[in-house]
Amino acid sequence: MLAAFTTRTDAEDPLSALEVGERPAPEVPEGWARVRVKAASLNHHDLWSLRGVGLPDERLPMILGCDAAGLDEDGNEVIVHAVIGDPAWKGDETLDPKRSLLSERYQGTLADEVVVPRHNLVPKPAGLSWEEAACLPTAWLTAYRMLFTQGQVVPGQTILVQGAGGGVATALIALGKAAGVRVWATSRRESKRTRALELGADQAFESGARLPERVDAVMETVGAATWSHSVKSLKPGGAIVICGATSGAAPKNAELNRIFFLQLRVLGSTMGTREELGRLAGFLQTSGVRPQIDSVLPLERAREGFEKMAGGDLVGKVVFTR
C-alpha cells in the first residue's frame, strides 16, 4: 500500500528523512479494526517525528500521520481517534502515562490503510466531508479541549489566541466564535492577521501589541516568544491554556510574581478524549463550523505538503486524499 513514512530521522534536515512509497498492509490484532483511509491531515507532530522527537530508531520504519477519516471493515464512515492508551487504563485517556499517538508506537494514518483499536473509531457526521473530518483528531480536538474542558470558556468572555495561522489557532478562532466568545488573535504577519479576521476573529493584533483590555483566557501555542505577553494580557484570576511551545519552552521571564499576585491559572492541555472528539464532530455538524483547509493533495504528493508546513506558509490544514 502507498504510505508516507520514514526509515531514519534527521534533526537538522527532517524532510530528507521523508519517503513516499510502498509499505506492507498492517495486520489487525484482536480488538482492533482496519480503516480504509479516505483523507488524512498533516500536523507539526509529523515534522517532529522526522526529526526523531518521540520516535527512537528502534521503532523504525514508521508510517507518519495521526489524523484520518475513512471506512471501517463494515463500510461505516468513521473518524480515527489518534490517542492509543493502555487497555487497562480507566478514565481520561489523555492522562494515561502509557498513552501514545499514532505514528509513535503504532503505524500512522498517511497510508491507504490504518489499524487502530476498535473503540478509537468515532462515527463521522454525514454533513462533514472526508477532508473536513480528517482535520479533527489532533488540531481541532486540541483546540476543543483547550477552550471548553481546560479553559472552561463560556459565551460572552474574551480570549486571546496567540500565533494565528496554524491548525490549532485557526480551530480556536472558529470554535470560539461559534460558541459566542469574543476572539482576539495575534500574528507577526499582516497576511495571517487578515486571515484571522476572515475566519471570525473580532480583532487581530501584532504579536506583543498592547490590547484594548485584558482577557479572560489566553490560548497559548507559541511558548517562549509570547509567554510574557500572554501573562500580562490576563485579567486577575484568568487562565493561560498551553498546548505547545513552538518557539521554545524556556521564556526569559516566567512572570511568576504576576502569576501568583493576580492568582492566574496555567493549564496544560494535550489532545483530547474519544468522547470529546465525538462532541466536537457533533458541534461542527450542528453549528455549521468547518475546518479551514489550506490545501488538498493526493498522498503521492505528500512531500509538497510537508514542505509547505516546514516553510510555515499555512493558514489551516494540509490534507492528503486517497
N, C-alpha and C positions, 0 to 999 in steps of 0.2 A: 504494500500500500504506500501511497505518497505521504511524506511527512517532512516537516521542518525539524531538524534535530541537531545534536552536537555529539561528537566523539572525543572532544577535548575542550578545554576552556582557555581563554586568553584575557587576562585582566587589563592589558593595555590596548588590545585591538579585538574587542569582542566579536565584531562582525566577521572577522577572519575564521572564527570557530563555527559559524553557521553553515549547515549543509541542508540542501533540499533534494530529496531523492527517495528511493525505495527503502522501506523498513518492513520487517515481518509483522503480520497482523497479530495483535495481542491475544493471549489466552484469557479465558474467563474463569476466575476462581469461583468456588461455590459462594453464593450470596451476592455475586457481582453481576453486572449487566453490560452488554455491548451496545454502544451507541454509534450509529452511522452519522458522522458529523456533516451537518449542512452548512454551518458557519461557525467560525471561531475568531475571537478578537485577541489583539496583541496588548500586552501590558509591559510596564517597565521591569516587572519581575523577570520577563524573558531575556531582557538585556543583561540583568544582573546574573542570571543563570549562565549566560555565555561568558561572563567574567569569572565564574566559579564561585560566586557568593551563594551559599546554601546548596551547592552541587559539587561534592567532592568527586575525585576521579574514579573512585570505586563504584559509583553509581552510573557511570557512562557505559555505553551510549544512552542518551536520554532524548526522547521526543519532547519538545518545548510546548508551552501553552497551558493556561489554567482555565480558560473560558470556552464554552461551546454550547450550541443548541443543535439538536438533531432528532433522529428517530430511534427509539429503542427496538428491541427484538420483536415486539408485538405491533410495531408501527405507530406507537404513541409519540406525539410531539413533546419533547422534553427539553428542559434546561439542566445543565450539569452543575451541581454544587461542587466547588473545587476543593473544599476543606475535607481531607481524609483523616478521620480520627481513629482512635483505638476502639475496637468493638466493645470493650469492657467499660468504656467511659460513659458516664451518665451526666446529663445536663448540657450546658452551653458548650458546644464543641470547639469554640474559639479559645476556651480556657484549658482544653486538654493539653497537657505538657507533651504528649506524644503525637500531636496532630502534625500534619504536613499539608502542603498544597500539591495538587497535580503538577508533575514535572520536577518535583523534588525527590520523592522516593518512588513514585509511580509514573509511568509514561503519560505524557501530556496530550493536549487536545489538538495540536496543529498537525492533524493527520486525517486520513479517511475515516478512521475509527478510533474510539477511546473506550476503555473499560474502567468502570467505577463501581463502588458498592451500590446495590440497587436502591438503598434508601437515600442516595445522593441525587436521585432524579426528581425534579420538580416539574409539574405539568406546565407546558408553555401555553399562555393565553392565546386564543385564536387571533386576537387583534394585534399581536406583535409579529413582525416579520422575523425570519431567521436571523438576519443581520442585527436587528434590534435586540432580540433575545440573547444573542451571543455576547452582547456588551455588558450584561448584568452581573455575572457571578463574582467579579473582582472589583472593578472600579465603582460600579453603581451600587453594589451591595455594601462596599466600604463606606460610600457616602451616606447611604440609608442608615447604617448603624451609627455613624458619627453624629448625624443630625438627631435622630429620633430615639435611639437607645442610650447612647453615651451622653450626648449633649442635652437630651430632653428638651429640645427646642419646640416651642409651641407657636401657633399663629399669633401675629402681632409683634413678635420680637424682631430684633435686628441682629443679623450675623455678618461677619466679615469672612470672606473666602480669600485666603492668600494664594497668589500664584495662579490666576485664571489661565486656562488653556489646556491643562492636562485632563485626562479622563475623569479622575475623581473630582477635580474642581468644576468641570462642566456639569457633572452629575449633581454636585452640591447646589449649584445655581438653579438648575431646573427643578430639583426636588423641593428645595426651599421655597421657591416662588410658587409652586403648585400647592404647597401646604399653607400659604398665606403668611409667609415670613418675608420681611424686608431684607433683601440681599445686597450687600456691597461686596465688591471684588477688587483685587489689586493685580497689577502686572507691570513688569518693566517695559513691555512693548505696547505701543499705542494700538496696533492691529488686534492684539488679544483683549485689550480693554474694550475696544469697539465690539468685538465679537461677544464678550461677556454681556454687554448691554443688549445685543441682539438675542442672546439666549434667555434674557429675562432679568438680569441684574438691574437693580434700581439705580445704582451709581457705580462707577468704576474709577479707581484712583491709581496714580503711580505708586509703585512699591515704596513703602515708608512714608507716604504722604500723611499729613495731619488730617484726621477725619472730622466731619461736622459735629459729631458727638460720639461718645463711647458706646460700644455694642454689648449685647447680652452674651454673645459667644463668638469665638474665632475658630474657624476650621483651618487647621494648620497641616500642610503637606510639604512645606518647603524646608523648614528646620532652621539652621543657624542664621541664614541670611535675613529672615523675617521675624525671628523669635522676639527680640526686644520690642519691635513694633506691635506684635501680637499682644504681648503683655500690657503695654501702655494703652492699647485700644479698648481694653475691657472696663466695663462698669464694675464697681465693687461687688464681689460675690459672683462675678461672671466666670465663664469656663473657656479654656482652650482645649479643643479636642484634636489630638495629633495622631495621624496615621502613617506618617513618613517624614523623612528628613533628607530630601534630595540634594540640598545644598550643604549638608554636613550635620552631624549630631552634636557638635560642641560649640554652642554660641559663646561669643566673647563675654557677654554679660547675661547671666541667667535670670537677672531681675528678682532675686529671692526676697529682698526686702519688700518690694512691691507686692509680690505674691502673697506673703504672709500678712502684711499690713492690711491689704484690701480683701483678704480671705478669698483669693482667686482659686479656682479649681483647675488642675491639669489632669486631663483624662486621656489615657491611651486607648486606641481603637484599632482592632485588627480584623479585617474581613467581616464576616457575619455568619449567622446560623442558617441552616436549611429553612427553618420557619421564617426567618427574616427575608430570605430570598423569595419565598412564596408570597409574603406580604408585599414585597417590592414589586413583583410581577403583577399582582392584583392592583396595586396602586397605579401603575402605569396604564393598565387596561381601563380603569375607571376614570382616571384623570385626563387621559389623552397625552400625557407627557411621553416623549420618546427620546432615546439616547441620541446625542449629537455624534454623527459619524463623519470622520474626516475623509476616509477613502475606503473603497471596497475593491479588493484584488483577489484574483484566483490564487489558491495556495501555491501554484507553480511560481508565482511572482513574490513569494514571501520575502525575499531579500529586499525588494523595493520598500516594503512596509517597515522592515527593521531599520533600513537606512533613514526613512522619514522620522521614526521615533528617535533614533540616535542623534539626528540633527536638531531635534527639538521643535521642528516646524509643524506642529499639530494643533488643531482645535477639535477635540473629540477623539474618537476611537478609529483605529485601523482594523478592518475586518477582512478575514480571508474566507472565501467560499469554496464549496465543492459541488 
